[in-house]
Amino acid sequence: MRYIKVILVWIAISIPFGFFFKNILETNQNGVFAVFMSIGLLIGSVKAFLIYFASISKSSIFTDAKEIFNGKINLNGETELIIKGRKIILDYKLENNGRGVAEFIIAKVDLTNIDTGIKTKLKQKFDIIELNGRTYAVVYCSWGYKGEKFKERIEMKLQQIDDFIKEKMFANTI
């Protein structure tokens, strides 16, 4: 049903353009109107296909991630992984940049139990967000072949975060 809504929205967007150009060309023929309706149908169909592709890809990636990293679905319905002792919440984004489509896995690394002073210093170096009373470092990744690129990127970022935290904790003790 969601896909039909997307198609209908794009057709509805194209209808005013069809009427507008029909009136500009001062023609009684409905050919111009039909062309714009066809364009709306085509754009809507492409968008609906991309949404369908994203949902299929997202579910397969999250299923693979749960199997590879012994993950689980938490109480909020999010895919949760434990990598190197850090809790990671997965999210997915499909981006259409005009020339093609790119998919990103967004890994939110839980940093809630870290000292507030260190969190403010982390914000200067990493992309930090706060959601539902929890603090997360955001890491954008691609999935790659069977999660290889994801694993490399997330382990590298976790190491950078851990090194930064250790450095700041050591600096605070001196």
C-alpha atoms as one frame of an Amber mdcrd trajectory, in Angstrom:
protein
   0.000   0.000   0.000   2.893   2.343   0.794   4.237   1.949  -2.732   0.882
   2.837  -4.299   0.743   5.981  -2.131   4.148   7.076  -3.441   3.017   6.582
  -7.046  -0.244   8.453  -6.438   1.564  11.364  -4.787   3.843  11.794  -7.804
   0.874  11.602 -10.172  -0.912  14.212  -8.049   2.157  16.457  -8.237   2.266
  16.147 -12.028  -1.435  17.001 -12.589  -1.094  20.785 -11.930   1.885  20.919
 -14.290  -0.190  19.203 -16.976  -3.010  21.729 -16.576  -0.525  24.610 -16.506
   1.208  23.624 -19.741  -2.100  22.742 -21.378  -3.300  26.299 -20.694  -0.020
  27.884 -21.807  -0.090  26.018 -25.106  -3.796  26.948 -25.440  -4.771  23.565
 -26.758  -7.895  21.548 -26.134  -6.089  18.255 -26.615  -5.280  16.238 -23.568
  -1.950  14.983 -24.943   0.093  17.469 -22.883  -1.858  16.523 -19.773  -1.308
  12.802 -20.468   2.434  13.344 -20.950   2.747  14.964 -17.514   0.635  12.241
 -15.902   2.957   9.677 -17.515   5.993  11.496 -16.144   4.425  11.452 -12.673
   3.673   7.750 -13.016   7.240   7.045 -14.114   8.845   9.060 -11.295   6.473
   7.541  -8.744   7.228   4.032  -9.972  10.982   4.604  -9.723  10.649   6.037
  -6.207   8.432   3.118  -5.133  11.002   0.652  -6.509  13.795   2.410  -4.574
  11.772   2.218  -1.357  11.131  -1.470  -1.991  14.832  -2.084  -2.693  15.812
  -0.222   0.478  13.508  -2.276   2.671  14.764  -5.573   1.190  18.413  -4.514
   1.461  17.992  -3.180   5.001  16.407  -6.357   6.291  19.056  -8.601   4.715
  21.916  -6.459   6.049  20.466  -6.342   9.560  19.862 -10.106   9.519  23.470
 -10.709   8.431  24.759  -8.288  11.083  22.840 -10.078  13.838  24.293 -13.420
  12.736  27.884 -12.223  12.265  28.136 -10.146  15.461  25.716 -12.156  17.661
  23.334  -9.226  17.746  19.770  -8.951  18.909  16.685  -6.798  18.546  16.345
  -4.522  21.584  13.090  -3.365  23.204  12.878  -0.379  20.819  12.951  -2.689
  17.786  16.482  -1.653  16.823  19.289  -3.999  15.846  21.827  -4.003  18.657
  25.356  -5.386  18.421  28.196  -5.706  20.926  31.588  -5.150  19.290  34.750
  -4.776  21.386  32.651  -4.311  24.510  30.653  -1.391  23.092  26.944  -1.453
  22.399  26.151  -0.404  18.825  22.704   0.406  17.443  22.321   0.017  13.660
  20.331   2.280  11.373  20.019   2.402   7.593  19.847   5.201   5.051  19.283
   4.998   1.301  20.376   8.180  -0.447  19.482   9.125  -4.003  22.053  11.648
  -5.221  20.679  12.043  -8.752  23.298   9.927 -10.509  22.760   6.833  -8.446
  21.731   5.387  -5.160  24.014   4.890  -2.174  23.181   2.927   0.926  24.733
   3.627   4.304  24.758   1.707   7.527  24.688   4.138  10.414  26.290   2.691
  13.534  25.492   4.540  16.741  28.123   3.697  19.352  26.742   4.034  22.891
  28.841   6.418  25.004  26.340   7.010  27.800  28.526   5.793  30.693  31.443
   8.112  29.864  32.337  11.165  31.964  30.594  14.393  30.878  33.871  16.285
  30.443  35.193  13.628  28.096  31.889  13.651  26.165  32.262  17.364  25.444
  35.802  16.761  24.190  34.554  13.841  22.066  32.038  16.191  20.411  34.942
  18.200  19.005  36.455  15.206  17.236  33.522  12.853  16.488  29.936  13.196
  15.348  28.034  12.890  18.644  24.239  12.882  19.041  21.913  12.533  22.007
  18.739  10.466  21.635  16.323   9.366  24.358  18.702  10.381  27.136  21.599
   8.406  25.666  24.769   9.659  23.970  25.970   8.086  20.724  28.965   8.513
  18.427  27.719   8.206  14.851  29.733   6.220  12.316  28.675   6.027   8.660
  29.697   2.777   6.972  29.040   0.719   3.886  28.232  -2.953   4.300  30.621
  -4.426   1.734  30.950  -8.120   0.975  29.453 -10.062   3.924  30.075  -7.107
   6.237  33.848  -6.901   5.751  33.932  -3.140   5.091  31.536  -2.528   7.973
  33.646  -4.566  10.382  36.880  -2.831   9.348  35.365   0.662   9.600  33.577
   0.095  12.903  36.608  -1.531  14.546  38.827   1.345  13.365  36.395   3.948
  14.752  35.991   2.069  18.028  39.772   1.997  18.403  39.950   5.758  17.717
  37.218   6.444  20.274  38.869   4.219  22.897  42.282   5.801  22.287  40.791
   9.289  22.573  38.999   8.395  25.829  42.150   6.849  27.321  44.190   9.891
  26.285  41.730  12.322  27.893  41.384  10.199  31.038  45.190  10.048  31.332
  45.406  13.825  30.824  42.809  14.363  33.588  44.762  12.236  36.086  47.987
  14.224  35.623
